């Protein structure tokens, strides 16, 4: 037995890697291993020798296990050092494979929009995300019964506060805090209970407001700046204004551009009309001015969805893909 176990001591010491050492462990300590076979022989030994045999076997078992553990640690350390050496990275080396980062398409689009209106002397205003009923609805001529207040559209809190459904509250707060003339845009995140190919619960809007003395602001002023803005964003497109209804403007209009996919000829994206709706606008309703104690003023307002513009500029079919963090998609915008 002494000779047999010495052979296994040598085999453990001569093991070249963790895999071969594991084979030795099974051969020595396994249910059908060398030690199990030696313990099985005890039944044939004289009774007075069994205690000594068991003592000797347990001593060898403990010594072999210590030898095995020490060898395993040594081999694992060697393999780790070898792997670290093979996988070492020289951070000082220049690599042509490195790629530059890029703005998210939504943020890039928002920056372009803000850049345009800033160049037209519009101030950039921001506001709080959690709003109250007055600033989000009532001051914007949205009475209690208006469908936009429905629980299916708005995220309400228990204390009657809510997540803003548009950035218009920033306009209300600006008018309450200052006097005309006002020339501002309000970019930011807004929230509504909606989720499909073209809607998400959180999205971004930019809303604009211009207020001056009565008679100084007309729909013609609004039409001019929006046409110029859309030509800036989309270059070669036609623009049209369609009568519409918004509680906070009167008269109101929706603005369309010729389809950027089919160039106005008609396709599935534009429902074969040749036109795509991109924003809403109008002359500020007198009830809104009354809510902020403005008198003898006139103004216009407009609002647009940033994601909508990003989808059209980059021809992205599913709005949700902008928020899923797909690297393959985002890499295209470097």
N, C-alpha and C positions, 0 to 999 in steps of 0.2 A: 504493500500500500504506500509506503514511504517513497519508493521509486516511482510509482504511478503518479502520485500527487506532485512530485518534483517535476515531472514532465509538463504538467499543466501550469506550474509556476513559470517554467521557461516559455511555454506558449503564450501566456499572458504578457510576459515581458517583451516577447518578440512581435506582438501584434502591431501591424502597421497603420491601422485605421480603426475607427469606431465600429464599422460594419463587421470586420473580422473579429473584433473583441466581443461583439454581441453574440456571434456564433460560439465563441469559447464559453461565454456565460451560460448559454443554453446547454452546452455539452457538459459543463461542470455542475451547475446548480439546478438544472431543469429536473422535471419529474422523472425523466429517464436518463438523467445524467450520471456522472461518475460517483458523486457523493451519495446519491440516492441508492445506487447499486451497492456501495460499501455498507450503508446503513442496513440494507436488506440482508446482507450476509450475517448480521448479528444473531439472527434466529438460530443459526447452526453452531454458534460459538458456545463454549461451556458457560454456564450461568455466572461462575465467579469471575469470568473475563469480560462479560458484557459491559459492566460499568466502566471499566478502563478503556475498552474499545470505543464506547460512546464518547467518553471524555476526549480521547485522542482525535476522533473524527470531528467533533465540534470545534476543537482547537484549530485543526487544519481548515475547517470550513470558514472560521472567523479570519484566519490568516489569509486564505485565498480571497475572501471577500474584500479585505483591506487592500490586498495587492491589485485586485480588479478595479476597485474604486479609484485608487491612485493612478493606475494606468489610464482609466477612462478620462479623468480630469486632464491628464497630460496630453492625451490625444485630442481632446476637444479644444484645449488651449492652442495646440499646434494648428489645428484646422481653422480656428478663428483667426489666428495670426496670418495664416496663408491667404484666407479669404480677404482679410483687410488689406493685405499687400496687393492682391490681384485687383481689388475693387477700389483702390485708393484713387482719389481724384486730385489732380494738381489744379487748384483753383486759380493759379496764376497763368495757366495756359489759355490762349484765345481759341474759341470754338466758333466755327461758322454755322453750327447748328443752333446756336442760341437765337431766340426769337424775341422781338419786342412786344411789350404789352400793348393793349388797346383799350379805348373807352368802350363801355357797354353801348350797343346801338341806341338804347333809349336815352342814356345820358348824353351821347354825342348829338342826338337829334334835339334834345332839350337845350344844349349849349348853342346850337345853331339858331334856334328860335329866339333865345334870350339875346344872343349877339345882334340879331336883326333889330329887335325892338329897342335894345339899349342904344343902338346907333341912331334910332329915331327919337331919342331923348325920353324914352319911357323908363321910369324908375322901377327897380326890381324889389318887390315886397314879399315877405314871407309871414306866415302866421301859424297858430297852433293847430294841431291835428284833432284834438278833442274839442268839440264845439258845443254851444248851447243852441236851443231851438230858435231863439231870436236872431242870432247872427247867421245861422245856416238856412233858416226858412222864412220866418216872419218878416224880417227886414227886406227880404228879396221878393216880397209880394206873393209868398206861398202860404195861403191860409190853411187852417187846420184840416180842411177836407181835401186838400190837393193830393192826387195819387202819388206824387213823388215822396210824400211822407210815409207811405205804406211801410210796414215792418219788413216786407219782402225786399225792399230796396235799401233800407238804412240800417246800420248797426247801432242799436241803442244800448245805453247802459241803464242800470237800475235807478240811478239818480236823475234820469231824464236828460242826461248828457248823451252825446253821440259822436261817432267818427264822422268827420266832415264828408259830405257827398260831393263837394266841389270846392274850388278855391275861392269862390265868391265871398265867403265870410271875411277874407283878407281885404277885399274891396270895401265892405261895410265898415270894418274896423278902421281902415285908413280914412274914410270919409268922416267917421265920428271923431277922429283925432286931429284932423286938419281941415283946412278950408280950400276951396278952389283957387287957382286951377290945379287939377290933379291929372297926372299922366303916368300910369303905372301898369305893370303886369305882375301877376301872382302865380309863379310856378310852384308845383308841389305835388305830393302824393294825396290821393283821395280814395274813398272806400265805399263800395256798394256790394249788395248781395247778388252777385251775378258771376257765372263761370261757364264759358264755352269758347268756341274758336276765336271769337272777337271780343270777349269780355273776361276780365279777371276781377276778383274781390278787391284787389289793390291796383291802382293804375295812376298815371300822372297826367295832370292837366296844366295848361297855362291859360289864364284868363286875363283879359286886358280891360282897362277902364280909362276913359278920358272925360273929364268934366271941366266945363268953363262957363263963363257968363252966358245967359240965355241969348240965343241967336248966333253964337259963335261956333256951334257944332252942328253939323248936319249929316244926313245919311250919305251924302256925296263924299264927305271927308272919310267916313268909315269905309266906303266902297273903294276909294282910292288906295288907302293904306293896306287893306286886305288883298287887293289885287296885286299890289307891288310885293307884298310879303309872299304870296303863293308863287309868284314868278321867281322870287329869290330862292324858295325851297325846291321847286320842281322844274325850273327853267321853262321848257317849251310846253306849256299847258294852256288850255282855255279855261276861263273862270265864268261861272254864272251864279246869280243870286235868285233864290226861290222864296216867296213869301212863306212864313211859318209862324209858330206861336211859342213864345217863352213868357212865363209869368213876369219876369223882371225887365223885359224890353218891349217896346211898342212904338213903331212897327218892328217886327222881327223877321229875320231871314236865315235860311240855311244856305251855305256856300258849297258849291260843287266845283270840282276840276275835271277836265277831260281825263278819261281813264289812262293811267300811266302804263297799263299792261297792253291794251289794244290800241292805244292812241286815238280813242274816241270812236272806234269802229263797232264796238260791242263785243263783249266776251262774258264768260261765266262769272268772273270777279265783279263786273259792273252790272250783272243781270241783263246784259245785252242792251243797256241803255246808252253806253258810251260815257257815263258820268259817275263820279265817286263823290259822296258827301264827305267833307273834311272838317267843317266847323260851323258854329252857330253864332249869330250876332244880332245887333239891333240898337235902337235908340233907347236909352235907359228910361224905364217907366217912371212917371211922376210919383207913384206910390213909394218907390224906393227912395227917392229924394226926400219925400215927406218923413220916412222912417228915420232918416239921419239929420233931419232939421235943415235941409238945404232949400233955399228959395231963389227964384229967378236964375236958375242954372239950366244947362242942357248938357247932354253927354251921350257917348256911345260905349257899348261893351261888346266883348266877343270872347269865345272860349273854344278851346280845341283839346283833343286827346293826343298826348305826345306819342303813345304807343301806336296809334293810328297812323301818324306821320312816319314813324320808324318803319312800320310794316310796308307802307307804300314806297318809301325811298329805297328800302333794301329788298322789296318784293318777298316778304316773309308771309307764308300762308296761314300760320297758326300763331295767334298772339301768345298762347301759353308757352311756346318754345323760347320766348324771350326771358322767361323766369325759371326755366328748368336747369340752368347751369350746364348745358351740354357744351363741352369744350370744342367738339367738332364744329358746332354751329358758330360759337363765339370766335374761333380762330379765323373765320372768314372775314372778320371785321378789323384785322390787324392793319 
